[in-house]
Amino acid sequence: MNIDCIKNCDNKSCENKINSSYIKRIIRLIGPVILGSKPAEIVNIPGGAEDKKKKLNEIKEFFDGCRKIKYEIINVNDNSKRVLFINEKSMNRCLEDKKCRNFLKFLGYPKEYNFEEYMKELVLRLESEEFPHEIGIFLGYPLKDVLGFMGYGNKEFVEVCSWRIYGDKEISQKVYNRFVRDKIKMHELVEKMSINELRAVI
């Protein structure tokens, strides 16, 4: 596994600055994003104001300077905090799909695809009062399921498998299985390694 976010630091000082158990939990949650099967994931930051601040600082300490994984802090209007973790390479690959881009343009996203501009637009919508259900596209869900959930298209609801599936469930199951596979891989890695060792393999 290639490392894009190695930092030169003294092991003990790094360990002292970061709450290893919290960062490890984040890494488990975003395993499919780190490994590239999922373009993005949203993580809610629980706790009071000070606790949120501490956790965000720990995320910043670990992920700042990481070229593989980018993140955006989402300030929700109910004073809650979320973090959007993004794998730029995986996101670009996802949004190369012309049908996905056309639907997003239909919803008001920029006519020409640009990673930074699309992420900026998504963050603005995540911080607005109306939740952008098209986020399913950015999270790597099949377009048919996003369209079905939003009331577009004519595919029937089939079942729930982390998200609502419409039409051919085999397509969605394959996507879901990739997410689960990478989450298991990352969980196994986290169990074996210290926070500083994880820096060297993520």
C-alpha positions as CSV (number, residue, x, y, z in Angstrom):
1,M,0.0,0.0,0.0
2,N,1.4,3.4,-1.0
3,I,1.8,6.1,1.6
4,D,1.1,9.6,0.5
5,C,0.8,11.2,4.0
6,I,3.9,10.2,5.8
7,K,5.1,12.9,8.2
8,N,8.6,13.2,9.5
9,C,8.2,13.4,13.3
10,D,9.3,11.9,16.5
11,N,7.2,8.9,17.3
12,K,6.5,9.8,21.0
13,S,5.6,13.4,20.3
14,C,3.2,12.3,17.6
15,E,1.6,9.7,19.9
16,N,1.2,12.3,22.6
17,K,-0.5,14.9,20.3
18,I,-3.1,12.5,18.9
19,N,-5.7,10.4,20.6
20,S,-4.9,7.1,18.9
21,S,-8.1,5.3,19.8
22,Y,-10.2,8.2,18.2
23,I,-8.1,8.4,15.1
24,K,-8.2,4.7,14.7
25,R,-12.0,4.7,14.9
26,I,-12.0,7.3,12.1
27,I,-9.7,5.3,10.0
28,R,-11.9,2.2,10.4
29,L,-15.0,4.3,9.4
30,I,-13.3,5.6,6.3
31,G,-11.4,2.5,5.3
32,P,-13.1,2.2,1.9
33,V,-12.2,5.9,1.2
34,I,-8.6,5.3,2.1
35,L,-8.4,2.2,-0.1
36,G,-10.3,3.8,-3.0
37,S,-13.5,1.8,-3.4
38,K,-15.5,4.8,-2.0
39,P,-15.0,8.4,-3.2
40,A,-16.1,10.0,0.1
41,E,-17.6,9.5,3.6
42,I,-19.2,11.8,6.1
43,V,-18.4,11.4,9.7
44,N,-20.4,13.1,12.5
45,I,-18.4,14.7,15.3
46,P,-20.2,14.0,18.6
47,G,-19.9,15.8,21.9
48,G,-20.0,19.3,23.3
49,A,-18.2,22.3,21.9
50,E,-14.9,21.6,23.5
51,D,-15.0,17.9,22.7
52,K,-15.8,18.7,19.1
53,K,-12.9,21.1,19.0
54,K,-10.5,18.6,20.4
55,K,-11.6,15.9,18.0
56,L,-11.3,18.2,15.0
57,N,-7.8,19.2,16.1
58,E,-6.8,15.5,16.2
59,I,-8.2,15.0,12.7
60,K,-6.3,18.0,11.5
61,E,-3.1,16.8,13.2
62,F,-3.3,13.4,11.5
63,F,-4.7,14.2,8.0
64,D,-3.2,17.6,7.2
65,G,-0.7,17.3,4.5
66,C,-2.1,14.0,3.4
67,R,-2.2,14.0,-0.4
68,K,-4.4,10.9,-0.8
69,I,-7.2,11.9,1.6
70,K,-8.6,15.4,1.7
71,Y,-11.2,16.5,4.2
72,E,-13.7,19.3,4.6
73,I,-15.3,20.4,7.9
74,I,-19.0,20.9,7.6
75,N,-20.6,23.4,9.9
76,V,-24.3,22.4,10.1
77,N,-26.9,25.0,11.0
78,D,-27.9,23.1,14.2
79,N,-24.3,23.7,15.5
80,S,-23.3,20.1,14.8
81,K,-20.1,19.3,13.0
82,R,-19.3,16.8,10.3
83,V,-16.2,16.0,8.4
84,L,-16.3,15.0,4.7
85,F,-13.3,12.7,3.9
86,I,-12.5,12.5,0.2
87,N,-10.3,10.4,-2.0
88,E,-9.7,12.8,-4.9
89,K,-8.5,10.0,-7.3
90,S,-11.6,7.9,-6.6
91,M,-13.9,10.9,-6.7
92,N,-12.5,12.0,-10.1
93,R,-13.0,8.4,-11.4
94,C,-16.6,8.4,-10.0
95,L,-17.5,11.7,-11.7
96,E,-16.0,10.7,-15.0
97,D,-19.4,9.0,-15.5
98,K,-21.2,11.3,-17.9
99,K,-24.7,10.3,-16.5
100,C,-23.6,11.3,-13.0
101,R,-22.2,14.6,-14.2
102,N,-25.3,15.4,-16.3
103,F,-27.6,14.7,-13.3
104,L,-25.5,16.9,-11.1
105,K,-25.5,19.7,-13.7
106,F,-29.3,19.3,-13.8
107,L,-29.3,19.9,-10.1
108,G,-27.3,23.1,-10.5
109,Y,-23.7,22.0,-10.2
110,P,-21.1,23.7,-12.5
111,K,-21.4,22.8,-16.2
112,E,-17.8,21.9,-16.4
113,Y,-16.4,19.4,-14.0
114,N,-13.7,20.6,-11.7
115,F,-12.8,18.7,-8.5
116,E,-12.4,21.8,-6.3
117,E,-15.5,23.6,-7.6
118,Y,-17.7,20.5,-7.2
119,M,-16.5,19.9,-3.7
120,K,-17.0,23.6,-2.8
121,E,-20.6,23.3,-4.1
122,L,-21.2,20.1,-2.2
123,V,-20.0,21.7,1.0
124,L,-22.2,24.7,0.6
125,R,-25.2,22.4,0.1
126,L,-24.2,20.3,3.1
127,E,-24.1,23.5,5.2
128,S,-27.5,24.7,3.9
129,E,-30.9,24.0,5.5
130,E,-31.9,21.5,2.8
131,F,-29.9,18.3,2.8
132,P,-28.5,17.5,-0.6
133,H,-29.7,13.9,-1.3
134,E,-27.5,13.8,-4.4
135,I,-24.6,13.2,-2.0
136,G,-25.2,9.5,-2.6
137,I,-23.3,10.0,-5.9
138,F,-20.3,11.5,-4.1
139,L,-20.5,8.6,-1.6
140,G,-20.2,6.1,-4.4
141,Y,-23.7,4.7,-4.5
142,P,-25.0,3.6,-7.9
143,L,-26.7,6.5,-9.8
144,K,-29.9,4.4,-10.2
145,D,-30.3,4.2,-6.4
146,V,-29.7,7.9,-6.0
147,L,-32.2,8.7,-8.7
148,G,-34.8,6.3,-7.2
149,F,-34.3,7.7,-3.7
150,M,-34.8,11.3,-5.0
151,G,-38.0,10.3,-6.9
152,Y,-36.5,10.3,-10.4
153,G,-36.7,7.4,-12.8
154,N,-39.0,4.4,-12.8
155,K,-37.1,1.7,-11.0
156,E,-38.9,0.1,-8.1
157,F,-37.6,0.0,-4.6
158,V,-36.1,-3.4,-3.9
159,E,-34.4,-3.5,-0.4
160,V,-32.1,-1.6,2.0
161,C,-28.4,-2.5,2.1
162,S,-26.8,0.5,3.9
163,W,-28.7,2.6,1.3
164,R,-32.0,2.1,-0.5
165,I,-31.7,0.0,-3.6
166,Y,-33.8,0.5,-6.7
167,G,-33.9,-1.8,-9.7
168,D,-31.2,-4.4,-10.3
169,K,-29.9,-5.2,-6.8
170,E,-26.9,-7.2,-8.1
171,I,-25.2,-4.0,-9.2
172,S,-25.7,-2.4,-5.8
173,Q,-24.7,-5.5,-4.0
174,K,-21.3,-5.6,-5.8
175,V,-20.6,-2.0,-4.8
176,Y,-21.6,-2.7,-1.2
177,N,-19.4,-5.8,-1.1
178,R,-16.4,-3.7,-2.2
179,F,-17.1,-1.2,0.6
180,V,-17.3,-4.0,3.2
181,R,-14.2,-5.7,1.9
182,D,-12.1,-2.5,2.2
183,K,-13.6,-1.8,5.7
184,I,-12.5,-5.2,6.9
185,K,-9.0,-4.8,5.4
186,M,-8.6,-1.5,7.1
187,H,-10.0,-2.8,10.4
188,E,-7.4,-5.6,10.3
189,L,-4.6,-3.1,9.6
190,V,-5.7,-0.8,12.5
191,E,-5.7,-3.8,14.9
192,K,-2.1,-4.6,14.1
193,M,-0.5,-1.1,14.0
194,S,0.2,1.9,16.1
195,I,-1.0,5.4,15.0
196,N,2.5,6.2,13.7
197,E,2.7,2.9,11.8
198,L,-0.6,3.7,10.2
199,R,0.8,7.0,9.0
200,A,3.3,5.0,7.0
201,V,0.8,2.8,5.3
202,I,-2.3,4.9,4.7
